[in-house]
Amino acid sequence: RQTSKEALLEFWTQAERKTGVKINYKERVEDITRSGDGFIVKTNRGTYPTRSVLLAIGRRGTPRKLGVPGEEMSKVVYRLIDPEQYKGQHVLVVGGGDSALEAAASIAETDSGGGVVLSYRGAEFDRAKARNRDRVQAAAKTGRLQVMMKSNVKKVEAESVSIEHEGEMKQVRNDAIIVSAGGVLPSEFLKRVGISVETKYGTV
């Protein structure tokens, strides 16, 4: 059974309200050290003594960045929150997985009026689900979405972005960029806090 992001977010929001669990948003764990029979958890906001630590950080880790000039601009983000906020804007989505295809299709389906470009370095969307590939194909047929396969972002500027597409450099008008290129595994963090990591066939 497929669940939309909106439905999943609503489920967790209700769970937070019902249980009363305290969640510290925008707080990043930086280190975990032993202290007697417990641990000291250090974050970007402070430290917490605790008897036990449960790690539920997933395998995605921190968002993978493009590593190009101009990426530090505020118009570059690493996840889609609300497609409606991009109405009328020229949007670039980078990536070839389900998150990238969902973001590009969702924005295109709002009839933004600006134009949506999906850039992917690969030759085909072999990692994405069929339903997301179908959504992208449908949006492309209407002209609301431009798909650039075998392409790489080279530079981000205030009103445009430079993309190398099949050996040719192109300047594309742009107001916002959503990078959905996966994440960097938290292997170093896990090793630092004393958790052994074993990699087999490219997976952890």
C-alpha positions in Angstrom: 0.0 0.0 0.0 1.4 3.4 -1.0 1.1 6.3 1.4 1.6 9.9 0.3 4.0 12.2 2.1 1.1 14.4 3.2 -0.7 11.5 4.8 2.4 10.3 6.5 3.2 13.7 7.9 -0.3 14.0 9.2 0.0 10.6 10.9 3.2 11.6 12.7 1.8 15.0 13.7 -1.2 13.3 15.3 1.1 10.8 17.1 3.1 13.7 18.5 -0.1 15.4 19.8 -1.6 12.2 21.3 1.6 10.9 23.0 2.9 14.3 24.2 6.4 13.2 23.2 8.9 16.1 23.3 10.7 16.7 20.0 13.5 19.1 19.7 13.4 20.3 16.1 16.4 21.7 14.3 18.7 20.1 16.8 21.6 18.0 15.5 23.5 15.4 17.5 27.2 15.9 17.3 28.7 13.4 19.7 27.8 10.6 22.1 30.2 9.6 24.9 30.2 7.2 27.8 29.7 8.5 31.3 29.6 6.0 34.1 26.6 3.8 33.5 25.1 6.1 30.9 25.9 8.5 28.1 26.4 12.2 27.4 24.7 13.3 24.2 26.1 16.5 22.8 24.1 18.5 20.3 24.4 21.9 18.6 22.3 23.3 21.4 23.6 21.7 24.5 24.3 18.4 26.3 22.0 15.7 27.7 22.9 13.0 30.3 20.9 9.8 29.7 21.0 6.1 30.6 20.2 4.9 27.1 20.4 6.1 23.5 18.3 4.9 20.7 19.6 5.8 17.2 16.9 6.0 14.6 18.7 8.1 12.0 18.1 5.9 9.0 20.5 5.3 6.2 20.0 8.6 4.3 22.3 10.6 6.5 22.9 14.3 5.5 21.8 15.5 2.1 24.3 15.1 -0.7 25.3 18.5 -2.1 26.2 19.5 -5.6 29.6 21.0 -4.7 29.3 23.8 -7.2 29.8 27.6 -7.0 26.7 29.4 -5.8 25.2 26.4 -4.0 25.2 28.4 -0.7 22.4 30.7 -2.0 19.2 30.6 -0.1 17.3 29.5 -3.2 18.9 26.1 -3.0 17.2 23.6 -0.7 17.4 19.8 -0.2 13.8 18.7 0.1 10.3 19.8 -1.1 8.0 21.0 1.6 5.0 22.4 -0.4 4.7 22.4 -4.2 2.4 25.4 -4.0 5.2 27.7 -2.8 6.8 27.4 -6.3 3.9 28.6 -8.3 5.0 30.9 -11.1 8.7 30.2 -10.5 11.3 28.6 -12.7 12.3 25.6 -10.7 15.2 23.1 -11.1 15.0 19.7 -9.5 18.2 17.7 -9.4 18.2 13.9 -8.9 17.0 10.6 -10.4 15.4 8.8 -7.5 11.8 8.8 -6.2 12.2 12.0 -4.2 13.4 14.0 -7.2 10.7 12.6 -9.5 8.0 13.2 -7.0 9.2 16.8 -6.4 9.4 17.6 -10.1 6.0 16.1 -10.9 4.3 17.7 -7.9 5.5 21.2 -8.8 4.7 20.7 -12.5 1.2 19.5 -11.7 0.5 22.8 -9.8 0.7 24.5 -13.3 3.4 26.8 -12.0 3.5 28.9 -15.1 7.2 29.4 -14.7 8.6 26.1 -15.8 10.1 23.0 -14.1 13.4 21.4 -15.2 14.4 17.9 -13.9 18.2 17.3 -14.2 19.7 13.9 -13.8 23.2 12.7 -14.6 22.1 9.2 -15.6 20.6 7.9 -18.8 17.4 6.6 -17.3 15.4 6.7 -14.1 16.2 3.0 -13.2 16.0 3.6 -9.4 12.6 5.2 -9.4 9.2 3.5 -9.0 7.1 3.1 -12.2 4.3 5.3 -10.9 6.8 8.2 -10.4 8.3 7.7 -13.9 4.8 7.8 -15.3 4.0 11.1 -13.5 7.2 12.6 -14.9 6.4 11.4 -18.4 2.9 12.7 -18.2 4.1 16.2 -17.0 6.7 16.3 -19.8 4.1 15.6 -22.4 2.0 18.6 -21.3 5.1 20.8 -21.6 5.1 21.7 -17.9 8.2 19.7 -17.2 11.5 19.6 -19.1 13.6 16.5 -18.5 17.4 16.8 -19.0 19.1 13.4 -18.8 22.9 13.0 -18.8 23.2 16.5 -17.3 25.2 18.0 -14.5 24.8 21.3 -12.7 28.0 23.4 -12.9 27.2 26.8 -11.4 24.3 28.5 -9.6 23.7 32.2 -10.1 21.0 34.6 -8.7 18.6 34.3 -11.7 20.0 31.3 -13.6 21.9 28.0 -13.4 24.6 26.6 -15.7 23.9 22.9 -16.7 26.1 20.7 -18.8 23.8 18.7 -20.9 25.2 16.0 -23.2 28.5 17.8 -23.6 26.9 21.2 -24.2 26.8 24.0 -21.6 23.4 25.6 -21.2 22.2 28.6 -19.2 18.8 28.0 -17.7 16.6 30.7 -16.1 16.0 29.8 -12.5 14.4 31.0 -9.3 14.7 28.0 -7.1 16.6 24.7 -6.9 15.6 21.5 -5.1 18.5 19.0 -4.8 17.2 15.4 -4.2 20.5 13.6 -4.9 20.4 11.2 -2.0 22.5 11.5 1.2 25.9 10.9 2.7 25.8 7.9 5.0 26.6 8.7 8.7 29.4 6.1 8.8 32.0 8.4 10.3 29.6 9.6 13.1 28.7 6.0 13.9 32.4 4.9 14.1 33.2 7.9 16.3 30.5 7.0 18.9 31.7 3.4 19.0 29.4 1.6 16.6 31.0 -0.7 14.1 29.9 -0.4 10.5 30.1 -3.3 8.0 29.6 -2.7 4.3 28.5 -5.5 2.0 27.9 -5.0 -1.7 27.7 -1.3 -1.4 25.1 -1.3 1.4 25.5 -0.7 5.1 
